[in-house]
Amino acid sequence: MTTRTRTDALLLAGFCAFLFFYGLHQFGLIGADEPRYAQVASEMLERRDWILPTLGGQPWLEKPPLYYWQAALAYSIFGVSDWSARLPSALDATLLVLAIYFFLRRFRAGSELDGALMTASSAAIVGYARAASMDMALAATFTMSMLCWWGWRESRQKVYLGAFYAFLALGTLAKGPIAPFLALLVILLFSLLSREPHLLRKTFWLPGMISFCLIALPWYLAVQARAPQFFHEFILEHNLGRFSRNLYHHTEPFWYYLPVIVLGLVPWIVFIATSLSQTWLEWFTFAGRKGTEVDSEICFRLFASVWLIVPVVFFSLSQSKLPGYILPAVPAGCLLLAEFLRQHLKAKPEDRPSSPLVALHALIAAAPIVPALLLSYILTQHRMPGGQPMLVALAVAFVLCAAIALTLVRPGGLRLLRFVTLIPVVLTIGTVLKLSSSTLDEELSARPLAQELAAIDTHRLPLAVYHVRRELEYGLTFYRNQLTLNYDWGRVPGQEHLLVASENSQVEIARIAPGRRVSYLGHSAAQHVDYFWIAAAPASPTK
């Protein structure tokens, strides 16, 4: 192993450990999806049933099983917890980064460390690497499949084409048929733009398609046999239905994914946008020459550009929009930038970028430190602070911004782009984990409330909720590992139980559960709920 390889290995290990794994336990599961998916995996492990996902003992057919399998394996090794529920995403993100590193080392030598660390430090990758969800599993498997396809295109070695199909199959197990569909769109459009229409035909390789079916189809067939409603719920509702109709109230404007992808590619977005525009300008130059093949120097950048754009455009057409849908596009942006820098520095090693470009990049790279320093205040007060806290945060951001700009405007400053940009990334994440973890836990997670209930619930009573956010309901289900009944749906337990309800709900509770003794137990100011002990329903009189 050479000195450079050892250095790369240490940098990759250190940054992946910090960006993806450090502090996974410091605040509990957030939102509705994290605790819900974590609980499905917990029930899968408890039942030792690797085919049919369940939630509360009922079939849960919204998503394929890859994340559940990964989380169940993590639970079996480390125990059921919120951090072990997030572990699969952190591992998937690490594999994604390593795949990019080894791909670039093999096919684009000299840009491997830049591409890997830029991807690892992109806001969307960091965020979803720390979330218990399917999005990172899809992004990792889709990225690996596209890298393998390009490896086949460049080397013509069928082993890469076989790997392309294998990773697409895993992507299909991660989040469904969207993986092969997006891959088909990317390859089709690139083949047309690069004037290589034969690529699409040659991609349809029978042994590869057979391997895809052997990996992906057994679970789909098995779950359909166990739950005949699977096809209707998963394919018709949660795939076609989500795209064509706003079934689950995730409507957003058509342009929604433009700011999402911009934020997801922070802090690299300025230079990625520059790389993207330069690539298309060069492609248009060649497109105007009939019978001329696209220059091989821009061909990979064209491929990365198409890969970046296709998911954004496709999901912009969807009637249901969530930020994680376009996560598979984020690595393409970082690959585009890494290749652009490699070619640019090879041609003009001492060139300096324009001052406005540097200033904008420095501003965007340094800006996240401001909300990171003020996050606790924002979460508790629901507004930005003024006075000294704001001045301190702005001063820190100004120092970072100035340092980045002064470094990059020097001759050859682009060589230091990765180094100086990673500094505010590390500071921002470290600041959030150090200063705001407890606030995030109290304000957004059910974990503190579940711990309060556990301290007073010596008999592990049934649990019900009334007029609470579904995030809290699913969170309590996971942390107590029991079905949470909901008064709002008429599910009032007949036996004695605990009830978590919105503040000042005693009169409504007495109406819903008449004739039952209700004892106030406590209050969670952060979650704006009270919790009660409810006596068993009085026995019905017998004749």
N, C-alpha and C positions, 0 to 999 in steps of 0.2 A: 504494500500500500504506500503510495507516494505521500509526500508532505501535504500537497494540495488536497488529495483525497481525504486524508485524516482531518485537515482543517474543515473541509466541506462537511464531513460526517459530524464533527463536533458542533458546527454552526446549525446544521439541520436538526440535530438532536436537541440542542439547547433551545432553539426557537420553537420547535414543535412542542416540546415539553412545557414551555411557558405559555405560548399562545393558545394551546388546545387543552392541556391537562391541569395546569396550575390553578388551584382554587375552584375546581368543579364542585366541591362540597360546601362552599362558603355561603351559598344561598340556595333555597329550595327550588323545586320545580315551579316554573312560571307559565301562566296562560292555561288554556284548556287542553291543548294538544300534548304538552309534555307529560303531565300526570296521567292522562288517558292512555297514551301509548305505553308508558311505563307500567301501568296497571295491567294492560293486556298481556304484556310480556311476563309479568309476575304470575298471572293466572295460567298462562301457557306452561310455565315451569312447574307450578303447583300441580297441575293436572297431568303433566307429562304427555301433553297432546300437542304435537308439532304441526298438525294439519289445520285445525279449526281454531282461529283466534276467538276469544270471548272477552266480554266486559260485563262484569256482574253476573257471570254465568251464562249470558246470552251471546249468540254468535255476533261477532264484530267483523263485518266484511268490507269495510271501507278501504283497507289497504292490504297489500301483499305482505308476506311474513318475514322478509329478510331482516328488518330491524328487530322484530320480535325474537327471532332466533338469536341474533347477536346479543340482545339485552338479556335473554334468558341464560345464555352461556355466561355472560358477565355476572349475573346474579348467582349462578351455581358456584362460581369461583370466589366472589367477593361478598356475597350476600345481597339481599334486596335493599337498595338505597337509592337516593336521588343521584349521587355521583356515579354509581355503577350503571344507572339508567342512561346517563350521558356518555359513558365510556365508549360505546360503539361509534358514536359520531366523531369523537376525538380520534379514535383509531382510524376511521375511514378518512378523515382529513389528513392524517399523517401518511396513509398509503397514497392518497392523491398527490401530496407534495413529493413523495419519493418517486412516484411514477413519472411526474414531470421532470424531476431531476435526472433520472436515468434515461428518459427519452431524449431530452436535450443533450445529454452527454454523448449519446449514441449518434444522433442525427443533426444536432446543432451545437457542436462542441464550442465551449467558451461562454455560453449563456446559461448553463445549467443551474448554477447557484442563484443567479439573478432571477430566473424564471420560477424556481422553487420557492425562494423566500418572498418574492412579490406575491405569489399565490397564497402562501401561508399567512401573510400579513394583511390581505384584503379584508375589508370590514365584514363582508358577507361570509367569507370562509371562517373567520374567527368566530363570528356570531353563531353560525349553524354548527360549527364543530363543538360548541358548548351547549347544544340543545338536544334533548331526547326526541328525535324525529327522524323521518325517512329521507329528508331532503339531502343530507350529506351523503347517505348511502347511494342515492341516485346520482348525485354530482360526481362522486368518486368513480363509480362503475362506468358512467357515461364518459367521463374524461378518459379513463383508461381505454375504453373501446375506441374512441376517436383517435387517440394517440397510436393505438395498434393499427388502425386503418391507414393512417398516414405512413406508419412504418412499413406496411405492406406496399403502399403505393410507391414509396421511394426505393425499397429493397427488392420488391417482388417475391419476398419469402413468404410462403403460405402459412408458416407458423404464426406470423403476425395477423393474417386474416382469420385464422382459427381463433386466436386470442380475442380478436374483435368481436366475433360471434359469442364467445364465452362471456365476455364482460357485458355485452348487451343482454344476454340471458339473465345475468345477475341484476342488471338494471331493471329488467322486467319483474324480477322478484322483489326489487326494492320499492318500485312505485307503479308498476303496471306497463301497459303497451306504449306509454309515452316515450320510453327509451328508444325502442327501434324506430318509432315514427319520426322522432326528432333527428335520429341518425340518418334516416332515409332522406329527409328534407335537406340536411346539411350537405350530404354527399351529392345529391341530385343538383343542387344549386351550384356547388363548387365545380362539379364536372362540366356544367354548362358554361360557367364564367371562365374556366381555365381552358375551354375548348378541348376537353378530353371526355367526350360522351361515352367512350368505351369503358370508362372506369366504373360507371354504375352497373353496366352489364356484367363485367368481370367480378364485381363485388358479390353478386348472387352466386355463391359457391356452394354446391350441394353438400359437401362434408361439413362446412361451417353451419349451414342451416339445420342439418341433422343434429349437430352438437347443441345448437341453440334450443331446439325442441327437447332434447334429452335433459337439458339443465332446467329449462323454464317450465315446461308443460306438466311434469308430474304433479307438482303441488296444485296447479290450477285444476287439473282433472280430479285430484283427490278431494279438494275442498268442494268442488261442484257435486261430487258424489255424496259428500257428507251433508252439504247444505244446498239443496236445489235452487234456493233463491239467490245464490251467489252471482250468477251471470247477470241477473236483473239489477241487483244492488251495486255490484262493483263496476261492471262494464257500462250498463245503461244509465245508472244514476251518477256514480262517482267519477266516471270518465266522460262519456258523451253528454250526460246531463249537466255536469259542472261547466263544460265548455259552451254548450248551446243555450243554457238557461241559468239564471241566478237562483239556483235551488237553495243555497245555504247563506244567502245574504252577504256575499263577499263582492258586491258590485263596486266597481271603481271606474273612473273615466278611462277612455282609450289610451291616453298618454301616461297612465299610472306607472308603467314600468320604466319610463325614461328616468324619472328621479330615483326610482328604486335601483336601477343598474348603476346610475352615477354614484349613489351612496354606497352601493355594494362594492364598487371598485376603488373607493377611498382607501388609501391616500394616493393611488397611482392614476386616478382618472384623467388628470390633465395630460400626462404624457401618453396614456392609452388613446385618448381622443386624438391627439396629434398623430400617433402612429396609424390610427384608423383612417384619418383623412388623407394622410400621405399615401397609404396603401391604395386607396380607391382612386386617387389622382393618377398614380402610376398605372393602375389597371386600365383606366380610361384611355391613357396614352396608347397602350398596346391594343385595346379593344378597337381603336380606330384604324388599325392596320389589318386589313383582311388577309387571312391565310397565315398570320404570324402567331406563333405560340406565345403564351404568357411567359415572361422572363422567370427563370427558375429562382432568381433571387427574391422575387416578391411572391412566389407561388405559395409558400407556407404562410406568409402573412395574409394572403388572400383567403386561404383555408381558415385561419384563425378568425379573420373578420367575419366570414360567413357563419362560422360556428358561434360567434358572439352575437350576431344580429338575429339569426333565425329564431332562437327561443324567445327573444324579446318581442319580435313581431308576432310570432305565433300566439303567445299567451296574451298579447294585447288584444287579439281578436276574441279571446274568451270572455264569456259573460261573468265568470267567477274568477277573481284575481286575489292571490295571496303572494307575499314577497318571495317565499321560498321556491315558487315555481320556476324562476329563472336562475336559480343557483348554478345549474350546469353550464350557463354561459360565462360565469365569472372567470374560471381558469383560462378560457380562450382569450380574454382581454389581457391577462398577464403574460400568456405565451406570445401574443401579438407584440406587446411591448418589449419582451426579452429579445425576440428576433429582430425587432426594429433597432434596438440598441446595439445588438451584435453587428448588424450590417453597418450601422452608422459609425460606430467606433472603429470598425475595421477600415472604413473609407476615410474617415476624418478623426483620427485619434485625439487630437488636441482641440477639436471644435468645441465651442461653448454655445449652449442654447440661448435663445433670445431672452432678454431681461423680463419682458412681460410674462412669458411662459414660466420662467423660474419663479417670479413673484407670485403668480397664481398657484403654482404647485406648492410653494412654501406655505402660503396662506391656508390652503386646504389640508395640507399635512399637519399643520400645527393647530388648526381650529378645534379638533375633537378634545383637546386637553381642557378647554373651557367648560363644556358640559360635564366632563369627567370630574373636574374639581367641584362642581356645583350640584352634582346629581342628587345627593342626599336632600339638599334644600328643595330642589325642584320636585322630587317625589313626595315630600311631606307638605310643602306649601303650594304646590301646583302653579308655580310662577318662578321667573328668574329673580335672583336677589339683586339688590343694588348695593351701593356703598363699597366698603373695603373688600368683601369677598369677591365681588365682580372685578374690582380693580386689580386684585392679586391674580385672579385667573387670566385676565387680559394681559397682564404684564408677563406672566409665564408664557402665554401663547406668542407674544411679541418677540420674546427672546428666542424661542424655538424657530419662529418664522424667519427672523433675521439670520440666525446661524445657518439654516438650510439654504437661504438665498445666497448668502455670501460664499458658501462652499460651492454651490453649483455654477455661479457666474464666472468662476475662475476657468482658465483654459484647461480642458480635459475634465471639467467638473462633472460631466455625465457619468464618468467612471465611479463617482462617489454617490450617485443617485440612490442606490439601494441602501448604502450604509447610513446616510444622513436621514433618510426617510423612515428607516426602522426605529430610530431613536424616539420620535414622538409616539409611534405605535406602542412601543414597550411602555413608555411612561403613561400613556392613556389607559392601557389595560391594567397596569399595576395600580394606578390611582383609583380606578373604579373598584378593584378588588380590595384595596386597602381601606378606602374611606367610605364606600357605599354598600358593601356586602350586607351588613346587618339591616340597613334600610330597605334594600331590595328584598331581603327575606321577610321582613315585617309587613311591608306594603303590598308585595306582589305574590307572595307564596303562602300556601296553606300550612306550611310546616310548623311555624310557631303556634298557631291555633291548635293543630293536631297534638302538639306536645302539651299544651295546656289541658286539653281534654283527657289525654292519657294520664296526666298527674292526678286527676280527680275521679277517673273512671276505673275503679278497682275491679269491676265485674265485666268489663268490656261489653257494654250495652249496645244494642242497635243504635244507629245514628240516622237522623233525618235532618233535612234542611228546609228552610222556608224563605222565599224571596232573597236568595243570595246569588251572587254571580256564578255562572257555571264553572269558571276557573277555580273558585273556592270549592265547589261541590266535587269536581273531579280530583282536586288536590287532596281533599279529606278522604276520598275513596282510596287513593293510593297510599297515603301515609298511615291510615288505619287498616288498610287491606280488608275492607268489608264494603258490602253494597250500601250505598247511601240512598235512602229513600227521600222522595221529594213531596212535601205537602202540596206544592203547586200543581202536581199531577194527580192529586187525590190519594197519594200513597202514604196514609197515616198508619203507623204500626199500632196494633192492638196492645202489644206488651209495653212494659216500661222501656223508655229509650231516652237518649239525649237528642236535643234539638238545637241546631244553629240557625238563627233567624236574623233578619235585618233589624236594626235598632228600633226600639219602641214598638215592638210588634205584639205586646202581651194581650191587647184586646182582641186582635185578630186570631191569635193562637187559642184563646179561650173560646172563640166562636167555632174554630175548626175542630177543636178537641173538647167538646162540652162535657162537663161532669168529671173531668180529670184534674188531679192535683198538678200544678205547675210550680216548680221551684227555680228561681233565678240563681244561676251559678256564677256568671261572670260576664265580662265585656271585653271585646277586642277593638280598641280604638282605631288601630291601623286598618282593620278589615271592615269596620263599621257594622259589627254584628254583636248580638248577645247570644249566650247559650244557656240552655235550661235543662232541667230534669223533668220528664213527663211521666206521670204514673200510668200504670196499666189501666186500660178501659174497664169501667165497672161491668161486672158480670150481668148478662141479660137476665131479667126475672123469668123464672120458670113457672109454668102453669101447674 
